[in-house]
Amino acid sequence: MAHLLEPNVVDDDLVARLQSPDFQVRSIAVRELADEGTEEAVEMLVRALRDEHAAVREAAVYALDGIEEPDVIAAVITALEDENPQVRIAAAAAIEDLKNPQLGPVLLAAVEKQELFVKASVLRALRGLRLRDSLMPALRALANADPQVRRAAISVLGYLQARQALSALIDHAENDEDPEVRRIAVGAITFSNHPAVGAVAVTALHDTHWVVREEAAASLGKMQYRPGVNALIAVMEDPYWQVRQKAAGSLGKLKDVTAVPILGKAVFHEQSNLRKEAVAALGEIADPSAQPFLEKACEDIDPDVRKLAAWALKRIAAASVRSA
């Protein structure tokens, strides 16, 4: 529980302002209640979630954010179905980063609701709790027609790292119509060392949407998938520099000398983030053939590129000493 609640009572003046006919007065009073930290204050904030004015309800949601008590979370979940979109968005934000696993039963009951915004928001809340009981609800949610629900479900399954979910995750990485679902699924399968996972990531390097290719390029380095080196070298010509940046980082992790020429070419790219990643990768590989590229990078207009180039050259020198 994030807040330690005390049983003492709320100031009479504050109670009176909570009953004011002016919604602005009530909204201010609700915000002040957030500083009380008492059981009575929390009870009043929960009641304020039913206020006739949306501004008061929204203020109450923000005031309850961080109080990880089952009754409070159940009330905030109810606010996910509020008629006002700002109240719903505030409620979703309030439950997104819950840490108390004892809230599992409340969330698992709500995830079966049919309202799509509620389902997606509760799945996102379940993600960080890593509850084994959320496996089956998340698997069921993969069949939902709404991509927001599928995205949230895949995030849950990725956090759980459940082998039972691997085939379903692979299917969505390869076939889902929503590119963001495919991207999240590609990232989610990296927990497994199954041979099929690396092959899926390599195939995803050719996805029609660049965010999927970017995720795939990063994933191959995380998995240390050495058969993917040639595919990563090829994707260093991708039209999106963000994809090339992730590919460069993965090539550095895989430390394959054959990547030096294409990384050396990236050292001269106009985008400094890509230059930095390429220089860092050359430093990780630490092969003497990278030295001309790195010496040129020492003259880069970006000081971070210059620092990385100096570091990379030291790595090469140290490697040469060790091999002598």
C-alpha positions, 0 to 999 in steps of 0.5 A: 500500500502506497499511503499509510492511512490514519484514522483521524477525522477530516477538518469540518471546514473541508467537509463543508466545502465538499458539500458546496453547490459550486463544483469548483469549490468541491474540486479544490476541496477534493485536491486538499483531501489528497493531503489528509492521508486519513481513512475518512479522507479516502472514504470521502474521495471514493464518494467524490467519484460519484459527484455530479460534475466530471471535474470533481470526479476527475480530481478525486481519481487523481487524489486516489492515485497511489492508494493501493487498497482493494476497495479504492482500486475497485472504485477507481476501476468503476471510474473507467466506465465514467461517461466523461473521457477525462475521468476514464483516462485519469482512472486508467493512469491511476491503476497502470503502475500498481505494485501490490499483488494483493490487488490481483483478485480485484483486477482479475474480476474486472478484466472479464468485463466486456467494455473494451477500455476497461479490459485494456486498462485492467490488463495494463495494470496486471502487467507489472504484477506478474500474477500467474493467474493473469495468464489465461485471461490474457490469452483469452484477450488475444482473440479480442477484435480491439487492438488496444486489448490485444496490445495490453494482453501481449504485454501481460504475457511478455512480463509473465514469460510463460512458455504456454503463451509462446506459440500465440505470441509468435502468431501475433508477431507474424500475422496480427493486422495491427503493427503495434501488436506485431511490434509488442509481440516481437519484443515479448517473445525475446524471453525464450531461446527457442530456435523459432523465436530468432527466426521470427525476429529475422522475418520481422526485419522485413515487416511493412511497418518500420516500428516492427522492424525496429523492434526486431532489430533490437530483439536479435541483439537481446537474444544474442541470435548469431544466425541473424548477423547477415540479416542485421547487416542487410537492414543497416540499409533500411530507409528508417534510421531508427531501424538502423540504429537498433540494428547497429546496437545489436551488431555490437552485442553480437560482436561479429567482425563482418559487420565492421564495414557497414557500421563504418559507413553508418559513422558518417550518417547525418543522424547523430544518434545513429552515428553514436550507436555505430561507433559504440558497436565498433568499440564492442567489436574492437577489431583493428579494421574499424580504426580508420572509421573511428579516427574519422569519428574523433573529428565529429561535430557531436561531442558524444560521438567523439567520446565514444570514438576515443573509447572505442579506439582504446578498446581496440588498442587493449584488444591488440595488446591482449592478442600480441 
